[in-house]
């Protein structure tokens, strides 16, 4: 399994809504990083940045809300 880290909330929401397992949050000193585990994570990240990935809009919105809740719960 590959570990993948991102500080981008919207990329993280795309991965989360795509079914990639969120393993947790890490601090890099200034920002929080979302840490994901999965074999497809790099491929999905590439599809997000190339605008070729597709996701159900409601799932994406729900994922953004869930990840924001996780971030603010740690504050």
C-alpha positions as CSV (number, residue, x, y, z in Angstrom):
1,X,0.0,0.0,0.0
2,X,1.2,3.5,-0.8
3,X,1.1,6.5,1.5
4,X,0.1,9.8,-0.1
5,X,0.1,13.2,1.6
6,X,-1.6,16.4,0.5
7,X,-2.3,19.7,2.1
8,X,-4.9,20.6,-0.6
9,X,-8.4,20.2,0.9
10,X,-10.1,19.8,-2.4
11,X,-7.7,17.2,-3.7
12,X,-8.1,15.3,-0.4
13,X,-11.9,15.5,-0.7
14,X,-11.7,14.1,-4.3
15,X,-9.6,11.2,-3.0
16,X,-11.9,10.6,0.0
17,X,-15.0,10.7,-2.1
18,X,-13.4,8.3,-4.5
19,X,-13.1,5.7,-1.7
20,X,-9.4,6.1,-0.8
21,X,-8.9,5.4,2.9
22,X,-7.9,8.5,5.0
23,X,-5.3,7.2,7.4
24,X,-5.1,10.4,9.4
25,X,-3.8,14.0,9.6
26,X,-0.2,15.1,10.1
27,X,1.2,18.5,10.9
28,X,4.2,19.8,9.0
29,X,4.7,22.5,11.5
30,X,2.6,25.1,9.7
31,X,-0.1,23.2,8.0
32,X,-2.1,20.0,8.3
33,X,-1.5,17.2,5.8
34,X,-4.2,14.6,4.8
35,X,-2.6,11.2,4.7
36,X,-4.2,8.5,2.5
37,X,-3.4,4.9,1.9
38,X,-4.1,3.0,-1.3
39,X,-2.7,1.6,-4.4
40,X,-4.8,3.9,-6.7
41,X,-4.1,7.1,-4.8
42,X,-1.4,8.5,-7.2
43,X,-3.5,7.7,-10.3
44,X,-6.6,9.4,-8.8
45,X,-4.5,12.4,-7.8
46,X,-3.3,12.7,-11.4
47,X,-6.8,12.5,-12.6
48,X,-7.9,15.3,-10.2
49,X,-5.1,17.6,-11.4
50,X,-5.6,16.8,-15.1
51,X,-9.4,17.4,-14.7
52,X,-10.2,14.0,-16.1
53,X,-11.5,12.5,-12.8
54,X,-15.2,12.2,-12.2
55,X,-17.1,12.1,-8.9
56,X,-20.7,12.4,-7.8
57,X,-21.1,16.1,-6.8
58,X,-23.0,15.2,-3.5
59,X,-20.2,12.8,-2.5
60,X,-17.6,15.5,-3.1
61,X,-19.5,18.1,-1.1
62,X,-20.0,15.6,1.7
63,X,-16.3,14.7,1.7
64,X,-15.3,18.4,1.9
65,X,-17.6,18.8,4.9
66,X,-16.2,15.7,6.6
67,X,-12.6,16.7,6.1
68,X,-13.2,20.2,7.4
69,X,-14.8,18.7,10.5
70,X,-11.7,16.6,11.0
71,X,-9.4,19.6,10.6
72,X,-11.3,21.8,13.1
73,X,-11.8,19.0,15.6
74,X,-8.0,18.9,15.9
75,X,-7.8,22.7,16.7
